[in-house]
Amino acid sequence: VIGEFDSLASGTPQTHLVFPPQFAVARNTTVHVAERAARSEITMVTPRPAGTADVTFTAVLGDRLGSKDSIQWFNAPGAIWVSPMGRRPARGTLQADASMQLISSPGAAGPPYAYSLNYADPAGTIPAQHYRARPSDLAAITERYYQDVPSAGAWTTLGAFPNEGLLGFTLVPLALPGQQIQYFSTAPDLLWSSGYNSAVPADGPVSGGQNGAFQVLHAGERLTVDWNRYPLHPQPDSSALGRVPPPFPLLPSAIRSGNTLTLTVTPFSDNQPGHLSAGSVPGTTVVQSYQVDQNGAPIASGSAADGVPPVTLSSKPSVVRFTLDAARTGTSYLLSTSSHTVWTWRSAPRPGATVPSSWYCAYVLRHGVYVAVRACAVQPMMMLDYQVQGLALDGTAAPGPQLIGVRVGHIQLAGAARITGATVRASCDGGKTWQPAIVRRAGAGNFLAAFSAPAGCAVTLRVTAADAAGGSIAETVYQAYRVAD
């Protein structure tokens, strides 16, 4: 039994939650709950002054057979009061968590900052709900948001403990381009994922921007994360969790199940591992098309607006070539407006190949329940990341010498064949004429490309790379970034 009492008398939601001790039922039973028992307000003290944007209380209840159910209460803004409970359940389990998001005031000095905090109570109990976020226990991420056209957007963060279910915080306004610092509570099994939207219309859903993968952060960790940093181009799904189980399994971006090829990449994604494009703002025209060749002969093609449909391959070993074209036009996008990417790799059936439990190949319906299938072979599809040195938040670089870092690798779970080389070319006229860049190695799979670009140049980049297993990638990003006037 949980007693919930809600009020708006103070102008903001006030929730009082009463958790009476466990009791046995052998006949008709009446249980009394009193609102005044919820005497402990959830509070969190932060190192820097910050106002509460939202508060969440989660209770995960389990029976003696192992079944669990998660219940969450959320106020934004507002307050939640809870009745402390020191006696563990005699049957079943209880896990309580308290969460808050707090943000700096608009007049605070320096970049805006926020706290995303989630604390697990001792198993089976609900102590007094007062928490202190100590600097040594927090991870800090300086987040830089790149955008060519200024807009009023918003950011949000998701958090999760195992079995808790996803914890969603408030959508917080964000002036783009811009930056902020986000502080996170940390625990070995606490997952965090952030993302942002470049448009928050009053009469429609949020849209645009990038979404981030879940990650485990560590106490004292200090990171810098770039969002939407140009060039934008197709990227695969990826996980940064290692052995920590994600809230839900991921689908590898290129898999073969028998003779069926499944391909999933997201155009207009940035260069931070785990970031994927969150779509485009209203009023934008997006066109995507694909073609799959086997041993030089086309076997599938069409629109990729709703993804690439499954492709049937020959059962014999062959060379697969996958081409993806993506373009978007509209006043909200001036840079990285289109891309043309061609992947090639050698493929053959691999009976018995599987993926780890944190990934899946497909879902099938068995006895009325969807079950993850993990029997498939991840294909050795290559991938690229770019790092334009000296890039400003509006996507511009200074005229003259240009230096671009290029990282070449393979999608996760694929065989990591040695990268044999890379070439880079640049154009200021949309690809009509090309200037070869001077490319030198900077470690395994890493290259530095140097060339010169005049003021006002909208730089189109063309990168090719190959691996020792016969795979390759060739990518052209049109108007990838701009050289300032």
Order of alpha helices (4+ residues) and beta strands (2+ residues): beta-beta-beta-beta-beta-beta-beta-beta-beta-beta-beta-beta-beta-beta-beta-beta-beta-beta-beta-beta-beta-beta-beta-beta-beta-beta-beta-beta-beta-beta-beta-beta-beta-beta-beta-beta-beta-beta-beta-beta-beta
